[in-house]
Amino acid sequence: MALIEIEGMEFYAFHGHFEVEKVAGNRFQVNLKIEAYLSKAGQTDKLEDTLDYQKAYLVVKEEMAIPSDLLEHVCQRIINRIKTEFPEVQKVSVKVSKMNPPMGGQIEKVSLTMEG
């Protein structure tokens, strides 16, 4: 079993319950962990025998571009797409952080992590 981690992906997106979040948008950070059987790639040294990190990043980028009211919805969509596009994946963990959330105070970020 291998663990692939793509960390610190940053996006500007329009996720949030409040109208100002849907109009003005915000910065988000995404961390992705993928567990998969990749031993064949360790033997062959060929990209087609492993999980292509670039394709996984593009899945996250596409899902982050679709506005949602809740981070839970964003996370679940990313998990579903990763598992659909990469059948070798055994487990996915995604953490989405909203930077400087509009909560009436000085807050660095609020984060949600989901696994599937």
KEGUGU-850198 format. One record per residue (C-alpha): residue in one letter; x, y, z. Coordinates in steps of 0.1 Angstrom, whole numbers. Layout:
{'A' {X Y Z}}
...
This chain:
{'M' {0 0 0}}
{'A' {13 35 -9}}
{'L' {2 69 5}}
{'I' {2 98 -20}}
{'E' {-2 132 -5}}
{'I' {-8 164 -25}}
{'E' {-5 192 0}}
{'G' {-12 229 0}}
{'M' {-32 232 -32}}
{'E' {-46 268 -34}}
{'F' {-77 279 -51}}
{'Y' {-100 309 -53}}
{'A' {-136 297 -52}}
{'F' {-171 306 -43}}
{'H' {-181 281 -16}}
{'G' {-202 292 14}}
{'H' {-236 296 28}}
{'F' {-237 334 29}}
{'E' {-244 355 -1}}
{'V' {-212 375 2}}
{'E' {-192 342 0}}
{'K' {-211 333 -32}}
{'V' {-204 367 -48}}
{'A' {-170 377 -35}}
{'G' {-154 343 -31}}
{'N' {-125 333 -9}}
{'R' {-92 316 -8}}
{'F' {-92 279 -1}}
{'Q' {-64 253 6}}
{'V' {-68 216 -1}}
{'N' {-48 187 11}}
{'L' {-54 153 -5}}
{'K' {-43 118 8}}
{'I' {-47 88 -14}}
{'E' {-40 52 -4}}
{'A' {-35 28 -33}}
{'Y' {-17 -3 -43}}
{'L' {12 9 -65}}
{'S' {38 -18 -61}}
{'K' {38 -24 -99}}
{'A' {51 11 -105}}
{'G' {79 4 -80}}
{'Q' {90 -25 -103}}
{'T' {84 -10 -137}}
{'D' {92 27 -132}}
{'K' {64 36 -156}}
{'L' {38 64 -152}}
{'E' {10 42 -165}}
{'D' {15 18 -136}}
{'T' {9 44 -109}}
{'L' {-16 71 -100}}
{'D' {-9 102 -120}}
{'Y' {-6 131 -95}}
{'Q' {-13 157 -122}}
{'K' {-46 141 -130}}
{'A' {-55 139 -93}}
{'Y' {-47 176 -90}}
{'L' {-69 184 -120}}
{'V' {-98 165 -104}}
{'V' {-95 187 -73}}
{'K' {-92 219 -94}}
{'E' {-124 210 -114}}
{'E' {-144 202 -82}}
{'M' {-132 234 -65}}
{'A' {-145 254 -94}}
{'I' {-181 242 -88}}
{'P' {-197 265 -61}}
{'S' {-212 247 -30}}
{'D' {-229 260 1}}
{'L' {-210 235 23}}
{'L' {-174 223 25}}
{'E' {-189 188 32}}
{'H' {-204 188 -3}}
{'V' {-171 199 -18}}
{'C' {-151 172 0}}
{'Q' {-176 145 -9}}
{'R' {-175 154 -46}}
{'I' {-137 153 -46}}
{'I' {-137 118 -29}}
{'N' {-163 105 -53}}
{'R' {-144 117 -84}}
{'I' {-110 104 -72}}
{'K' {-125 70 -65}}
{'T' {-143 69 -98}}
{'E' {-113 81 -119}}
{'F' {-87 60 -102}}
{'P' {-100 24 -95}}
{'E' {-68 14 -78}}
{'V' {-76 38 -49}}
{'Q' {-84 21 -16}}
{'K' {-90 52 6}}
{'V' {-91 90 1}}
{'S' {-89 117 26}}
{'V' {-95 153 17}}
{'K' {-91 184 38}}
{'V' {-106 217 26}}
{'S' {-97 249 45}}
{'K' {-115 282 40}}
{'M' {-89 310 46}}
{'N' {-101 341 66}}
{'P' {-137 329 69}}
{'P' {-163 357 75}}
{'M' {-172 347 110}}
{'G' {-170 381 128}}
{'G' {-135 378 141}}
{'Q' {-99 372 132}}
{'I' {-97 336 122}}
{'E' {-69 321 100}}
{'K' {-90 293 86}}
{'V' {-117 268 91}}
{'S' {-112 233 79}}
{'L' {-131 201 72}}
{'T' {-116 167 66}}
{'M' {-135 138 52}}
{'E' {-125 102 42}}
{'G' {-140 77 19}}
